[in-house]
Amino acid sequence: MKEEYYTIEKQTIEMKLIETNGFILDIGGGGEGIIGRLNGRKVIAIDVRIEELEEAKNDSLKIVMDATDLKFLPSSFDVATSFFSLMYIKNDHHLKTFKEVHEVLKNGGRFFIWDVRIPPKPADKTIFVVPLEILLPDEKVETRYGTKWNHKEQHLEYFKELARRTDFEIVDEWKRDKIFYLELMKRASSTSPNSG
Ligand SMILES: C[S@@+](CC[C@H](N)C(=O)[O-])C[C@H]1O[C@@H](n2cnc3c(N)ncnc32)[C@H](O)[C@@H]1O
């Protein structure tokens, strides 16, 4: 079948260095590898596709791994990030991804999510594309992230509901045009939603 693209208007996002003393787990950290460009050697970038990791030119440690099956010990990370990666992960796999991230975060650890609102798919389109201008402290990256549109509707409220179901506390959020940000925290007293 011929791919029919639906491209929204260009979105601009400004990214600042992530302040932490610990390691940062970057989910879907291939491609432009934005979090690795920001925080370099503190970043452990995981991605299911080796080619995407090979493409990412930054100082992160890159490992082929599936977000729905993280191989780290529980409570390994202070910070986890997903920079326009949840849009690539099947909606059916989002809940498991949240559970896995929760498990590998330390108590009080934070999960930062940047992503795009994807509306219901029109019958004649198969790929949803967001063109992005990413402003980093000392460079500007222009890119386009495109994903297969089947069963891929998503918005901020959808991820907040997943956060509640996985016992994250919602710490901060914003929406700007079509993109949004969500900051979650693993509660100090949290038990893993995987257990029991
Ligand atoms: C293109 S990147 C998104 C942008 C990227 N974070 C950056 O900084 O440029 C999204 C990545 O998620 C990866 N991905 C999709 N499903 C995944 C999964 N289940 N686990 C880990 N990575 C996954 C894709 O292979 C893709 O490389």
The ligand as an SDF file (V2000), in Angstrom:
LIG
                    3D

 27 29  0  0  0  0  0  0  0  0999 V2000
   13.4060    8.2630   16.2620 C   0  0  0  0  0  0  0  0  0  0  0  0
   13.5890    8.0580   17.9560 S   0  0  0  0  0  0  0  0  0  0  0  0
   12.8310    9.4300   18.6460 C   0  0  0  0  0  0  0  0  0  0  0  0
   13.7450   10.5610   18.8200 C   0  0  0  0  0  0  0  0  0  0  0  0
   15.0000   10.2770   19.5930 C   0  0  0  0  0  0  0  0  0  0  0  0
   14.6960   10.0910   21.0230 N   0  0  0  0  0  0  0  0  0  0  0  0
   15.9800   11.4160   19.3910 C   0  0  0  0  0  0  0  0  0  0  0  0
   16.5130   11.9550   20.3620 O   0  0  0  0  0  0  0  0  0  0  0  0
   16.1910   11.7820   18.2280 O   0  0  0  0  0  0  0  0  0  0  0  0
   12.4720    6.8580   18.5310 C   0  0  0  0  0  0  0  0  0  0  0  0
   13.1350    5.5380   18.6370 C   0  0  0  0  0  0  0  0  0  0  0  0
   12.3460    4.6840   19.4240 O   0  0  0  0  0  0  0  0  0  0  0  0
   12.7470    3.3900   19.0640 C   0  0  0  0  0  0  0  0  0  0  0  0
   11.8100    2.4210   19.6230 N   0  0  0  0  0  0  0  0  0  0  0  0
   10.6060    2.0360   19.1350 C   0  0  0  0  0  0  0  0  0  0  0  0
   10.0670    1.0980   19.9190 N   0  0  0  0  0  0  0  0  0  0  0  0
   10.9590    0.8910   20.9400 C   0  0  0  0  0  0  0  0  0  0  0  0
   10.9790    0.0410   22.0700 C   0  0  0  0  0  0  0  0  0  0  0  0
    9.9640   -0.8070   22.3240 N   0  0  0  0  0  0  0  0  0  0  0  0
   12.0440    0.0910   22.8900 N   0  0  0  0  0  0  0  0  0  0  0  0
   13.0860    0.9300   22.6450 C   0  0  0  0  0  0  0  0  0  0  0  0
   13.1100    1.7580   21.5930 N   0  0  0  0  0  0  0  0  0  0  0  0
   12.0650    1.7320   20.7420 C   0  0  0  0  0  0  0  0  0  0  0  0
   12.8200    3.4380   17.5610 C   0  0  0  0  0  0  0  0  0  0  0  0
   13.6630    2.4330   17.0560 O   0  0  0  0  0  0  0  0  0  0  0  0
   13.3740    4.8360   17.3210 C   0  0  0  0  0  0  0  0  0  0  0  0
   14.7490    4.8370   17.0660 O   0  0  0  0  0  0  0  0  0  0  0  0
  1  2  1  0
  2  3  1  0
  2 10  1  0
  3  4  1  0
  4  5  1  0
  5  6  1  0
  5  7  1  0
  7  8  2  0
  7  9  1  0
 10 11  1  0
 11 12  1  0
 11 26  1  0
 12 13  1  0
 13 14  1  0
 13 24  1  0
 14 15  1  0
 14 23  1  0
 15 16  2  0
 16 17  1  0
 17 18  1  0
 17 23  2  0
 18 19  1  0
 18 20  2  0
 20 21  1  0
 21 22  2  0
 22 23  1  0
 24 25  1  0
 24 26  1  0
 26 27  1  0
M  CHG  2   2   1   9  -1
M  END
$$$$
